[in-house]
Amino acid sequence: MVFWVFGYGSLVWNPGFEYDEKILGFIKDYRRVFDLACIDHRGTPQHPARTCTLEKSQETICWGVAYCVRGGPEKERLAMEYLERRECEYDSKTLVDFYREGEPSQPALTGVIVFTSTPDKVSNKYYLGPAPLEEMARQIATAVGPCGNNRDYLFKLEKAMFDIEINLGFNLGLCLTGHEDDYIIELANEVRKELGTAEKGILKERKLVGSSSRMPLTKSHIPTLQLGLRPEAVAMDS
């Protein structure tokens, strides 16, 4: 058995497991949203962090990295056990097609595993749901857990998306745009405003049109999750 897994969050810059090959690319009809609670990496049960999950969205793409694990049942078992511990907030594993830059109509890989979460607070106790941009930014700016600050997770993801664009442009000799996620950039800049550093460290200025329309207009309450920490999952995220 050989398996591929798609990373779209911290797995992009910190896979944390032994893999044999990685490919930059994207999956279709999904987008990132910061609607999932994290209570043992970058947040606590009393003040959960917000980390990204995937939301079904037609005619959209999500960039990330596909990792291949091969080398026998034991190696594959260890990698999957690690991933299941690390991705404990995600309650589903979905199989998707994976595409490479320049080949948008033909999948480079099929049956790639991606960890996803059910967008329902009853079915998935870690699901927070959407919130206004400013509220999410305040939560991300202040949440802290065993692995560090919630804001660093967001900033590293922002940089990872920028690096994907740079790497693909260098490798293909092209000037590529659009691989970094407007939603991530907008949220990261709002967090910088919360931190009072809006003019510092911005990777790329961009005029964002309409991206805030995906947020509800009413303010939602940030819940305190009555959950115990998972010791085996602590310190796996970076």
ZAFINU-355681 format. One line per 10 residues: their letters; for each residue x, y, z of N, C-alpha, C, O. Coordinates in Angstrom, 1 decimal, padded with zeros to 4 digits. Layout:
// residues N
A) X:Y:Z:X:Y:Z:X:Y:Z:X:Y:Z | ... .
END
This chain:
// residues 238
MVFWVFGYGS) 000.8:-001.2:000.0:000.0:000.0:000.0:000.9:001.2:000.0:001.9:001.3:000.7 | 000.5:002.2:-000.8:001.1:003.5:-000.9:000.0:004.6:-000.7:-001.1:004.4:-001.3 | 000.2:005.6:000.1:-000.9:006.6:000.2:-000.3:008.0:000.1:000.9:008.2:000.4 | -001.1:008.9:-000.4:-000.9:010.3:-000.5:-001.8:011.0:000.4:-003.0:010.7:000.6 | -001.3:012.1:001.0:-002.1:012.9:001.9:-001.9:014.4:001.5:-000.8:014.8:001.2 | -003.0:015.1:001.5:-002.9:016.5:001.1:-002.9:017.4:002.3:-003.7:017.3:003.2 | -001.9:018.3:002.4:-001.8:019.3:003.5:-002.1:020.6:003.0:-001.7:021.1:002.0 | -003.0:021.3:003.8:-003.4:022.6:003.4:-003.3:023.6:004.6:-003.6:024.8:004.4 | -002.9:023.1:005.8:-002.7:024.0:006.9:-001.2:023.9:007.4:-000.3:024.1:006.6 | -001.0:023.5:008.6:000.4:023.4:009.1:001.2:022.3:008.5:002.4:022.3:008.5 .
LVWNPGFEYD) 000.5:021.3:007.9:001.2:020.3:007.2:002.0:020.8:006.0:003.0:020.2:005.6 | 001.6:022.0:005.5:002.3:022.5:004.3:003.8:022.9:004.7:004.7:022.6:004.0 | 004.0:023.5:005.9:005.3:023.9:006.3:006.0:023.0:007.3:007.2:023.1:007.6 | 005.2:022.1:007.9:005.7:021.3:009.0:005.0:019.9:008.9:004.1:019.7:009.8 | 005.3:019.0:008.0:004.6:017.8:007.9:004.8:016.9:009.1:003.9:016.3:009.6 | 006.0:016.8:009.7:006.2:016.1:011.0:006.3:014.6:010.9:006.5:014.0:011.9 | 006.2:014.0:009.7:006.3:012.6:009.5:007.2:012.3:008.4:007.5:013.2:007.5 | 007.7:011.1:008.3:008.6:010.7:007.2:007.8:010.4:005.9:006.9:009.6:005.9 | 008.2:011.1:004.9:007.5:010.9:003.6:008.6:010.7:002.5:009.7:011.0:002.7 | 008.1:010.2:001.4:009.1:009.9:000.3:009.0:010.8:-000.9:010.0:010.9:-001.7 .
EKILGFIKDY) 008.0:011.6:-001.0:007.8:012.5:-002.1:006.8:013.6:-001.8:005.9:013.3:-001.1 | 007.0:014.8:-002.3:006.0:015.8:-002.1:005.8:016.6:-003.4:006.8:016.8:-004.1 | 004.6:017.1:-003.6:004.3:017.8:-004.9:003.4:019.0:-004.5:002.5:018.9:-003.7 | 003.8:020.1:-005.0:003.0:021.3:-004.9:001.8:021.3:-005.9:002.0:020.9:-007.0 | 000.6:021.6:-005.4:-000.5:021.6:-006.3:-001.8:022.0:-005.6:-001.7:022.7:-004.6 | -002.9:021.6:-006.1:-004.2:022.1:-005.6:-005.3:021.0:-005.7:-005.2:020.1:-006.5 | -006.3:021.2:-004.9:-007.6:020.4:-005.1:-008.7:021.3:-005.5:-008.6:022.5:-005.2 | -009.7:020.8:-006.1:-010.8:021.6:-006.6:-012.0:021.5:-005.7:-012.3:020.6:-005.0 | -012.8:022.6:-005.8:-014.1:022.7:-005.1:-014.1:022.7:-003.6:-015.0:022.3:-002.9 | -012.9:023.2:-003.1:-012.8:023.4:-001.7:-012.1:024.7:-001.4:-011.3:025.2:-002.3 .
RRVFDLACID) -012.4:025.4:-000.3:-011.7:026.6:000.1:-011.4:026.5:001.6:-012.1:025.8:002.4 | -010.3:027.2:002.0:-010.0:027.2:003.4:-010.9:028.2:004.2:-011.3:029.2:003.7 | -011.3:027.8:005.4:-012.0:028.7:006.3:-011.4:028.4:007.7:-011.1:027.3:008.0 | -011.3:029.5:008.5:-010.8:029.3:009.9:-012.0:029.1:010.8:-012.3:030.0:011.7 | -012.6:028.0:010.7:-013.9:027.7:011.4:-013.7:026.5:012.4:-014.7:026.1:013.0 | -012.5:026.1:012.6:-012.3:024.9:013.5:-011.5:025.3:014.7:-010.5:026.0:014.7 | -012.0:024.8:015.9:-011.3:025.1:017.1:-010.1:024.2:017.3:-010.1:023.0:016.9 | -009.0:024.7:017.9:-007.9:024.0:018.3:-007.6:024.3:019.8:-007.4:025.4:020.2 | -007.6:023.2:020.6:-007.5:023.4:022.1:-006.3:022.8:022.7:-006.0:023.0:023.9 | -005.4:022.2:021.9:-004.3:021.5:022.4:-003.0:021.9:021.7:-001.9:021.4:022.1 .
HRGTPQHPAR) -003.0:022.6:020.6:-001.8:023.1:019.9:-001.6:024.5:020.1:-000.6:024.9:020.8 | -002.5:025.4:019.6:-002.3:026.8:019.7:-003.5:027.5:020.4:-003.7:028.7:020.3 | -004.2:026.7:021.2:-005.3:027.3:022.1:-005.5:026.4:023.2:-004.8:025.4:023.4 | -006.5:026.7:024.0:-006.9:025.9:025.2:-008.4:025.7:025.2:-009.1:026.4:024.4 | -008.9:024.8:026.0:-010.4:024.7:026.1:-011.1:026.0:026.5:-012.2:026.2:026.1 | -010.4:026.8:027.3:-011.0:028.0:027.8:-010.9:029.1:026.7:-011.8:030.0:026.6 | -009.9:029.1:025.9:-009.7:030.0:024.8:-009.2:029.3:023.6:-008.0:029.3:023.3 | -010.1:028.7:022.8:-009.7:027.9:021.7:-009.1:028.8:020.6:-009.6:029.9:020.3 | -008.1:028.3:019.9:-007.6:028.9:018.7:-008.5:028.6:017.5:-009.4:027.7:017.6 | -008.3:029.4:016.5:-009.0:029.1:015.2:-008.0:028.6:014.2:-007.0:029.3:013.9 .
TCTLEKSQET) -008.2:027.4:013.7:-007.3:026.9:012.6:-008.2:026.6:011.4:-009.4:026.6:011.5 | -007.5:026.3:010.3:-008.3:026.2:009.1:-008.8:024.8:008.8:-008.2:023.8:009.2 | -009.9:024.7:008.2:-010.5:023.5:007.7:-010.9:023.8:006.3:-010.8:024.9:005.8 | -011.5:022.8:005.6:-012.0:023.0:004.3:-013.5:023.1:004.2:-014.2:022.4:005.0 | -014.0:023.9:003.3:-015.4:024.1:003.1:-015.7:023.8:001.6:-015.0:024.3:000.8 | -016.7:023.1:001.3:-017.1:022.8:000.0:-017.5:024.1:-000.7:-018.2:025.0:-000.2 | -016.9:024.4:-001.9:-017.1:025.6:-002.6:-016.9:025.4:-004.1:-015.8:025.2:-004.5 | -018.0:025.4:-004.9:-017.8:025.1:-006.3:-017.0:026.2:-007.0:-017.0:027.3:-006.7 | -016.2:025.7:-008.0:-015.4:026.6:-008.9:-014.3:027.3:-008.1:-013.9:028.4:-008.5 | -013.9:026.7:-007.0:-012.7:027.3:-006.3:-011.6:026.2:-006.2:-011.9:025.0:-006.4 .
ICWGVAYCVR) -010.4:026.6:-005.9:-009.3:025.7:-005.7:-008.6:026.0:-004.4:-008.7:027.1:-003.9 | -008.0:025.0:-003.8:-007.2:025.2:-002.6:-005.8:024.6:-002.8:-005.6:023.5:-003.2 | -004.8:025.5:-002.7:-003.4:025.1:-002.9:-002.8:024.5:-001.7:-003.2:024.8:-000.5 | -001.9:023.6:-001.9:-001.2:023.0:-000.7:-000.1:022.0:-001.2:000.4:022.2:-002.3 | 000.1:021.0:-000.5:001.2:020.0:-000.8:000.6:018.6:-000.6:000.0:018.3:000.4 | 000.9:017.8:-001.6:000.6:016.3:-001.5:001.9:015.6:-001.1:002.9:015.7:-001.7 | 001.8:014.8:000.0:002.9:014.0:000.5:002.6:012.5:000.2:001.5:012.0:000.4 | 003.7:011.8:-000.3:003.6:010.4:-000.6:004.3:009.6:000.5:005.4:009.9:000.9 | 003.7:008.6:001.0:004.3:007.6:002.0:004.3:006.2:001.4:003.3:005.7:001.1 | 005.5:005.7:001.2:005.6:004.3:000.7:006.8:003.7:001.4:007.5:004.4:002.1 .
GGPEKERLAM) 007.0:002.4:001.3:008.1:001.8:002.0:007.7:000.7:002.9:008.5:000.2:003.7 | 006.4:000.2:002.8:006.0:-000.9:003.5:004.9:-000.6:004.6:004.8:000.6:005.0 | 004.2:-001.6:005.0:003.1:-001.4:006.0:003.5:-000.7:007.3:002.7:000.1:007.7 | 004.6:-001.0:007.8:005.0:-000.4:009.1:005.2:001.1:009.0:004.7:001.8:009.8 | 005.9:001.5:008.0:006.2:002.9:007.8:004.8:003.7:007.5:004.6:004.8:008.0 | 004.0:003.1:006.7:002.7:003.7:006.4:001.8:003.7:007.6:001.1:004.7:007.8 | 001.8:002.7:008.4:001.0:002.7:009.7:001.5:003.8:010.6:000.7:004.5:011.2 | 002.8:003.9:010.8:003.3:004.9:011.7:002.9:006.3:011.2:002.6:007.2:012.0 | 003.0:006.6:009.9:002.7:007.9:009.4:001.2:008.2:009.6:000.9:009.3:010.0 | 000.4:007.2:009.3:-001.1:007.5:009.5:-001.5:007.6:011.0:-002.3:008.5:011.3 .
EYLERRECEY) -000.9:006.9:011.9:-001.1:007.0:013.3:-000.7:008.4:013.8:-001.5:009.1:014.5 | 000.4:008.9:013.3:000.8:010.2:013.6:-000.2:011.3:013.1:-000.5:012.2:013.9 | -000.6:011.1:011.9:-001.5:012.1:011.3:-002.8:012.1:012.0:-003.4:013.2:012.3 | -003.3:010.9:012.4:-004.6:010.9:013.1:-004.5:011.5:014.5:-005.5:012.1:014.9 | -003.4:011.4:015.2:-003.2:012.0:016.5:-003.1:013.5:016.3:-003.8:014.3:017.0 | -002.3:013.9:015.3:-002.1:015.4:015.1:-003.4:016.1:014.6:-003.7:017.2:015.0 | -004.2:015.4:013.7:-005.4:016.0:013.2:-006.6:015.6:013.9:-007.7:015.3:013.3 | -006.5:015.5:015.2:-007.6:015.0:016.1:-008.9:015.8:016.0:-009.9:015.2:016.3 | -008.8:017.1:015.7:-010.0:017.9:015.6:-010.8:017.6:014.3:-012.0:018.0:014.2 | -010.2:017.0:013.4:-010.9:016.7:012.1:-011.5:015.3:012.2:-010.9:014.3:012.5 .
DSKTLVDFYR) -012.8:015.3:011.9:-013.6:014.0:012.1:-013.8:013.2:010.9:-014.5:012.2:010.9 | -013.2:013.6:009.7:-013.4:012.9:008.5:-012.1:012.8:007.7:-011.3:013.7:007.7 | -012.0:011.8:006.9:-011.0:011.6:005.9:-011.7:011.5:004.6:-012.4:010.6:004.4 | -011.3:012.4:003.7:-012.0:012.4:002.4:-011.0:012.1:001.3:-009.8:012.5:001.4 | -011.4:011.5:000.2:-010.5:011.2:-000.9:-010.8:012.2:-002.0:-011.9:012.4:-002.4 | -009.7:012.8:-002.5:-009.9:013.9:-003.5:-008.9:013.7:-004.7:-007.9:012.9:-004.6 | -009.2:014.3:-005.8:-008.2:014.4:-006.9:-007.3:015.6:-006.6:-007.7:016.6:-006.1 | -006.0:015.4:-007.0:-005.0:016.4:-006.8:-004.4:016.8:-008.2:-004.2:016.0:-009.0 | -004.3:018.2:-008.4:-003.8:018.7:-009.7:-002.5:019.5:-009.5:-002.2:020.0:-008.4 | -001.8:019.5:-010.6:-000.5:020.3:-010.6:-000.7:021.5:-011.4:-001.6:021.6:-012.3 .
EGEPSQPALT) 000.2:022.5:-011.2:000.2:023.7:-012.0:000.4:023.4:-013.4:001.2:022.6:-013.8 | -000.4:024.0:-014.3:-000.4:023.8:-015.7:-001.1:022.6:-016.2:-001.2:022.4:-017.4 | -001.7:021.9:-015.3:-002.5:020.7:-015.7:-003.9:020.7:-015.0:-004.1:019.7:-014.2 | -004.7:021.7:-015.2:-005.9:021.9:-014.4:-007.0:020.9:-014.8:-008.0:020.8:-014.0 | -006.9:020.3:-015.9:-008.1:019.4:-016.4:-007.8:018.0:-016.1:-008.8:017.2:-016.1 | -006.6:017.6:-015.9:-006.3:016.2:-015.7:-005.6:016.0:-014.3:-004.6:016.5:-014.0 | -006.2:015.2:-013.4:-005.6:015.0:-012.1:-004.2:014.3:-012.2:-004.0:013.4:-012.9 | -003.3:014.9:-011.4:-002.0:014.2:-011.3:-002.1:013.0:-010.4:-001.3:012.0:-010.6 | -003.0:013.1:-009.4:-003.2:012.0:-008.5:-004.7:011.8:-008.2:-005.4:012.8:-008.1 | -005.1:010.6:-007.9:-006.5:010.4:-007.5:-006.4:009.6:-006.1:-005.4:009.0:-005.8 .
GVIVFTSTPD) -007.5:009.7:-005.4:-007.6:009.0:-004.1:-006.6:009.6:-003.0:-006.1:008.8:-002.2 | -006.3:010.9:-003.1:-005.5:011.5:-002.1:-006.3:011.8:-000.8:-007.4:012.3:-000.9 | -005.7:011.5:000.3:-006.4:011.6:001.6:-006.3:013.1:002.0:-005.2:013.7:002.0 | -007.4:013.7:002.5:-007.4:015.0:003.1:-008.3:014.9:004.4:-009.4:014.4:004.3 | -007.7:015.5:005.4:-008.5:015.5:006.7:-009.4:016.7:006.7:-009.0:017.9:006.5 | -010.7:016.5:006.9:-011.7:017.5:006.9:-012.6:017.4:008.1:-012.5:016.4:008.9 | -013.4:018.4:008.3:-014.3:018.4:009.5:-015.8:018.7:009.0:-016.0:019.4:008.1 | -016.7:018.0:009.7:-018.1:018.2:009.5:-018.5:019.6:009.9:-018.3:019.9:011.1 | -019.1:020.4:009.1:-019.5:021.7:009.5:-020.8:021.8:010.3:-021.8:022.4:009.9 | -020.8:021.1:011.4:-021.9:021.0:012.3:-021.5:020.9:013.7:-020.7:020.1:014.0 .
KVSNKYYLGP) -022.0:021.8:014.6:-021.5:021.9:015.9:-022.0:020.7:016.8:-021.4:020.4:017.8 | -023.0:020.0:016.3:-023.5:018.8:017.0:-022.7:017.6:016.7:-022.2:016.8:017.5 | -022.4:017.4:015.4:-021.6:016.3:014.9:-020.1:016.4:015.2:-019.5:015.4:015.5 | -019.6:017.6:015.2:-018.2:017.8:015.5:-018.1:018.9:016.6:-018.3:020.1:016.3 | -017.7:018.5:017.7:-017.6:019.4:018.9:-016.5:020.5:018.7:-016.4:021.4:019.4 | -015.6:020.3:017.7:-014.5:021.3:017.5:-014.9:022.3:016.5:-014.2:023.3:016.3 | -016.1:022.2:015.8:-016.5:023.1:014.8:-017.0:024.4:015.4:-018.0:024.3:016.2 | -016.4:025.5:015.1:-016.8:026.8:015.7:-017.8:027.5:014.7:-018.7:028.2:015.2 | -017.7:027.3:013.5:-018.5:028.0:012.5:-017.9:029.4:012.2:-016.9:029.8:012.8 | -018.5:030.0:011.2:-017.9:031.3:010.8:-018.2:032.4:011.8:-019.1:032.3:012.6 .
APLEEMARQI) -017.5:033.5:011.6:-017.7:034.7:012.5:-017.3:035.9:011.7:-016.6:035.8:010.7 | -017.7:037.1:012.1:-017.2:038.3:011.4:-015.6:038.4:011.5:-015.0:037.9:012.4 | -015.1:039.0:010.5:-013.6:039.1:010.3:-012.9:039.6:011.5:-011.9:039.1:012.0 | -013.5:040.7:012.1:-012.9:041.4:013.2:-012.9:040.5:014.5:-011.9:040.5:015.2 | -013.9:039.7:014.6:-014.0:038.8:015.8:-013.0:037.7:015.7:-012.4:037.3:016.6 | -012.9:037.1:014.5:-011.9:036.1:014.3:-010.5:036.6:014.5:-009.7:035.9:015.1 | -010.3:037.8:014.0:-008.9:038.4:014.2:-008.6:038.6:015.7:-007.5:038.3:016.1 | -009.6:039.0:016.5:-009.3:039.2:017.9:-009.0:037.8:018.6:-008.1:037.7:019.4 | -009.8:036.8:018.2:-009.6:035.5:018.8:-008.2:035.0:018.4:-007.5:034.4:019.3 | -007.8:035.1:017.1:-006.5:034.6:016.7:-005.4:035.4:017.3:-004.3:034.8:017.6 .
ATAVGPCGNN) -005.6:036.7:017.5:-004.5:037.5:018.0:-004.2:037.2:019.5:-003.1:037.5:019.9 | -005.1:036.6:020.2:-004.9:036.4:021.6:-004.8:035.0:022.1:-004.4:034.7:023.2 | -005.2:034.0:021.2:-005.2:032.6:021.6:-003.7:032.1:021.7:-002.9:032.4:020.8 | -003.4:031.3:022.8:-002.1:030.7:022.9:-002.3:029.3:023.5:-003.2:029.1:024.3 | -001.4:028.4:023.0:-001.5:027.0:023.5:-000.1:026.5:023.6:000.9:027.2:023.5 | 000.0:025.1:023.9:001.3:024.5:024.1:002.3:024.7:022.9:003.5:024.7:023.2 | 001.8:024.8:021.7:002.7:025.0:020.6:003.0:026.4:020.2:003.7:026.7:019.3 | 002.4:027.3:020.9:002.6:028.7:020.6:001.4:029.5:020.3:000.3:029.1:020.7 | 001.6:030.7:019.7:000.5:031.6:019.4:-000.4:031.2:018.2:000.2:030.7:017.2 | -001.7:031.4:018.3:-002.5:031.2:017.2:-002.1:032.1:016.0:-002.2:031.6:014.8 .
RDYLFKLEKA) -001.7:033.3:016.3:-001.4:034.2:015.2:-000.2:033.7:014.4:-000.2:033.9:013.1 | 000.8:033.0:015.0:001.9:032.5:014.3:001.5:031.4:013.3:002.0:031.3:012.2 | 000.5:030.6:013.6:-000.1:029.6:012.7:-000.6:030.3:011.5:-000.3:029.9:010.3 | -001.3:031.4:011.6:-001.9:032.1:010.5:-000.8:032.8:009.7:-000.8:032.7:008.4 | 000.2:033.4:010.3:001.3:034.1:009.6:002.1:033.1:008.8:002.6:033.4:007.7 | 002.4:031.9:009.4:003.1:030.9:008.7:002.4:030.3:007.5:003.0:030.0:006.5 | 001.1:030.2:007.6:000.3:029.8:006.5:000.3:030.8:005.4:000.4:030.5:004.2 | 000.2:032.1:005.8:000.3:033.2:004.8:001.6:033.1:004.0:001.6:033.1:002.8 | 002.7:032.9:004.7:004.0:032.8:004.1:004.1:031.6:003.2:004.7:031.6:002.2 | 003.6:030.4:003.7:003.6:029.2:002.9:002.9:029.3:001.6:003.4:028.8:000.6 .
MFDIEINLGF) 001.8:030.0:001.6:001.1:030.2:000.3:001.9:031.1:-000.6:001.9:030.9:-001.8 | 002.5:032.2:000.0:003.4:033.0:-000.8:004.6:032.2:-001.4:004.9:032.4:-002.6 | 005.1:031.4:-000.6:006.3:030.6:-001.0:005.9:029.6:-002.1:006.7:029.3:-003.1 | 004.7:029.0:-002.1:004.2:028.2:-003.2:004.2:028.9:-004.5:004.7:028.4:-005.5 | 003.7:030.1:-004.5:003.7:030.9:-005.7:005.1:031.2:-006.2:005.4:031.1:-007.4 | 006.0:031.6:-005.3:007.4:031.8:-005.7:008.1:030.6:-006.2:008.8:030.6:-007.3 | 007.9:029.5:-005.6:008.5:028.2:-006.0:008.0:027.8:-007.4:008.8:027.4:-008.2 | 006.7:027.9:-007.6:006.2:027.4:-008.9:006.7:028.4:-010.0:007.0:028.0:-011.1 | 006.7:029.7:-009.7:007.1:030.6:-010.7:008.6:030.4:-011.0:009.0:030.5:-012.2 | 009.4:030.1:-010.0:010.9:029.9:-010.3:011.0:028.6:-011.1:011.8:028.6:-012.1 .
NLGLCLTGHE) 010.3:027.5:-010.7:010.5:026.2:-011.4:010.0:026.3:-012.8:010.6:025.6:-013.7 | 009.0:027.0:-013.1:008.4:027.0:-014.4:008.8:028.2:-015.2:008.5:028.3:-016.4 | 009.6:029.1:-014.6:010.0:030.3:-015.4:008.8:031.2:-015.7:008.9:031.9:-016.7 | 007.8:031.2:-014.8:006.6:032.0:-015.1:006.4:033.0:-014.0:006.9:032.9:-012.9 | 005.7:034.1:-014.3:005.2:035.0:-013.3:003.8:034.6:-012.9:002.9:034.9:-013.6 | 003.7:034.0:-011.7:002.4:033.4:-011.3:001.7:034.3:-010.3:002.4:034.9:-009.4 | 000.4:034.4:-010.4:-000.3:035.1:-009.4:-001.5:034.3:-008.9:-002.0:033.4:-009.7 | -002.0:034.6:-007.7:-003.3:034.0:-007.3:-003.1:032.7:-006.5:-004.1:032.2:-006.0 | -001.9:032.3:-006.2:-001.7:031.1:-005.4:-001.9:031.4:-003.9:-002.4:030.5:-003.1 | -001.5:032.6:-003.5:-001.7:032.9:-002.1:-003.2:033.2:-002.0:-003.8:033.7:-002.9 .
DDYIIELANE) -003.7:032.9:-000.8:-005.1:033.0:-000.6:-005.5:034.4:-000.1:-005.1:034.8:001.0 | -006.4:035.0:-000.8:-006.9:036.4:-000.4:-007.5:036.4:001.0:-007.3:037.3:001.8 | -008.2:035.3:001.3:-008.9:035.2:002.6:-007.9:035.1:003.7:-008.0:035.7:004.8 | -006.8:034.4:003.5:-005.7:034.3:004.5:-005.0:035.7:004.7:-004.8:036.1:005.8 | -004.7:036.4:003.5:-004.1:037.7:003.6:-004.9:038.7:004.3:-004.5:039.4:005.2 | -006.2:038.7:004.0:-007.1:039.6:004.6:-007.2:039.4:006.1:-007.2:040.3:006.9 | -007.3:038.1:006.5:-007.4:037.8:007.9:-006.1:038.1:008.7:-006.1:038.6:009.8 | -005.0:037.8:008.0:-003.7:038.1:008.6:-003.5:039.6:008.8:-003.0:040.0:009.9 | -003.9:040.4:007.9:-003.7:041.8:008.0:-004.7:042.4:009.1:-004.3:043.3:009.8 | -005.8:041.8:009.3:-006.7:042.2:010.3:-006.1:041.8:011.7:-006.3:042.6:012.7 .
VRKELGTAEK) -005.5:040.7:011.8:-004.8:040.3:013.0:-003.7:041.3:013.3:-003.5:041.7:014.5 | -002.9:041.7:012.3:-001.9:042.7:012.5:-002.4:044.0:013.0:-001.8:044.7:013.9 | -003.6:044.4:012.5:-004.2:045.6:013.1:-004.6:045.4:014.5:-004.4:046.3:015.3 | -005.0:044.2:014.9:-005.3:043.9:016.3:-004.1:044.0:017.2:-004.1:044.5:018.3 | -003.0:043.6:016.6:-001.7:043.6:017.3:-001.0:045.0:017.2:000.0:045.2:017.9 | -001.5:045.9:016.4:-000.9:047.2:016.3:000.3:047.2:015.4:001.1:048.0:015.5 | 000.4:046.2:014.5:001.5:046.1:013.6:001.1:046.0:012.1:001.7:045.2:011.3 | 000.0:046.7:011.8:-000.5:046.6:010.4:000.5:047.0:009.4:000.4:046.5:008.2 | 001.5:047.9:009.7:002.4:048.3:008.7:003.7:047.5:008.7:004.6:047.8:007.9 | 003.8:046.4:009.5:005.0:045.7:009.6:004.8:044.3:009.0:003.8:043.6:009.3 .
GILKERKLVG) 005.7:043.8:008.3:005.8:042.4:007.9:004.7:041.9:006.9:004.5:040.7:006.7 | 004.0:042.9:006.2:003.0:042.5:005.3:003.7:041.9:004.0:004.5:042.6:003.4 | 003.4:040.7:003.7:004.1:040.1:002.6:003.8:040.7:001.2:004.7:040.8:000.4 | 002.5:041.0:001.0:002.1:041.5:-000.3:000.9:042.3:-000.1:-000.1:041.9:000.4 | 000.9:043.6:-000.6:-000.3:044.4:-000.6:-001.3:043.9:-001.7:-000.9:043.6:-002.8 | -002.5:043.9:-001.4:-003.5:043.4:-002.3:-004.8:044.1:-002.1:-005.3:044.3:-000.9 | -005.5:044.5:-003.1:-006.8:045.1:-003.0:-007.8:043.9:-003.0:-007.9:043.2:-003.9 | -008.5:043.8:-001.8:-009.4:042.6:-001.6:-010.8:043.1:-001.9:-011.3:044.0:-001.2 | -011.4:042.5:-002.9:-012.7:042.9:-003.2:-013.7:041.8:-002.9:-013.6:040.7:-003.4 | -014.6:042.1:-002.0:-015.7:041.1:-001.8:-015.4:040.0:-000.9:-016.3:039.2:-000.6 .
SSSRMPLTKS) -014.2:039.8:-000.4:-013.9:038.6:000.3:-014.5:038.6:001.7:-014.7:037.5:002.2 | -014.8:039.7:002.2:-015.4:039.7:003.5:-016.9:039.4:003.5:-017.5:039.2:004.5 | -017.5:039.2:002.3:-018.9:038.9:002.2:-019.2:037.5:002.6:-020.4:037.2:002.9 | -018.2:036.7:002.8:-018.5:035.3:003.3:-018.7:035.3:004.8:-019.1:034.2:005.3 | -018.4:036.4:005.5:-018.6:036.4:006.9:-020.1:036.9:007.2:-020.6:037.7:006.5 | -020.7:036.3:008.3:-022.0:036.8:008.7:-021.9:038.2:009.2:-020.9:038.6:009.7 | -023.1:038.9:009.2:-023.1:040.3:009.6:-023.3:040.4:011.1:-023.0:041.5:011.7 | -023.8:039.4:011.7:-024.1:039.4:013.2:-022.9:038.8:013.9:-022.3:037.9:013.5 | -022.7:039.4:015.1:-021.5:038.9:015.9:-021.9:037.6:016.6:-023.0:037.5:017.2 | -021.1:036.6:016.5:-021.4:035.3:017.2:-020.5:035.2:018.4:-019.5:035.8:018.5 .
HIPTLQLGLR) -021.0:034.4:019.4:-020.2:034.2:020.6:-019.1:033.2:020.4:-019.4:032.1:019.8 | -017.9:033.5:020.9:-016.8:032.5:020.8:-017.0:031.5:022.0:-016.9:031.9:023.1 | -017.3:030.3:021.7:-017.6:029.4:022.8:-016.4:028.9:023.6:-015.3:028.8:023.0 | -016.6:028.6:024.8:-015.6:027.8:025.6:-015.9:026.4:025.5:-017.0:025.9:025.8 | -015.0:025.6:025.0:-015.2:024.2:024.7:-014.8:023.4:026.0:-013.7:023.5:026.5 | -015.8:022.6:026.5:-015.6:021.8:027.6:-014.9:020.5:027.2:-015.6:019.4:027.2 | -013.7:020.5:026.9:-013.0:019.4:026.4:-011.7:019.2:027.2:-011.1:020.2:027.6 | -011.2:018.0:027.3:-010.0:017.7:027.9:-008.8:017.7:026.9:-009.1:017.5:025.7 | -007.7:018.1:027.4:-006.5:018.1:026.5:-006.1:016.7:026.1:-006.4:015.8:026.8 | -005.5:016.6:024.9:-005.1:015.3:024.4:-003.6:015.3:024.5:-002.9:015.9:023.7 .
PEAVAMDS) -003.0:014.7:025.6:-001.5:014.8:025.8:-000.7:014.2:024.6:000.3:014.8:024.3 | -001.3:013.2:023.9:-000.5:012.7:022.8:-000.4:013.6:021.6:000.4:013.4:020.7 | -001.3:014.6:021.6:-001.3:015.5:020.4:-000.5:016.7:020.6:-000.3:017.5:019.7 | -000.1:017.0:021.9:000.6:018.2:022.2:001.9:018.3:021.5:002.7:017.3:021.4 | 002.3:019.5:021.0:003.6:019.9:020.5:003.9:019.2:019.1:005.0:019.0:018.7 | 002.8:018.9:018.4:003.1:018.3:017.0:002.9:019.4:016.0:003.5:019.3:014.9 | 002.2:020.4:016.3:002.0:021.5:015.3:003.2:022.5:015.5:003.8:022.5:016.5 | 003.4:023.3:014.4:004.5:024.3:014.5:004.0:025.6:013.9:004.8:026.5:013.8 .
END
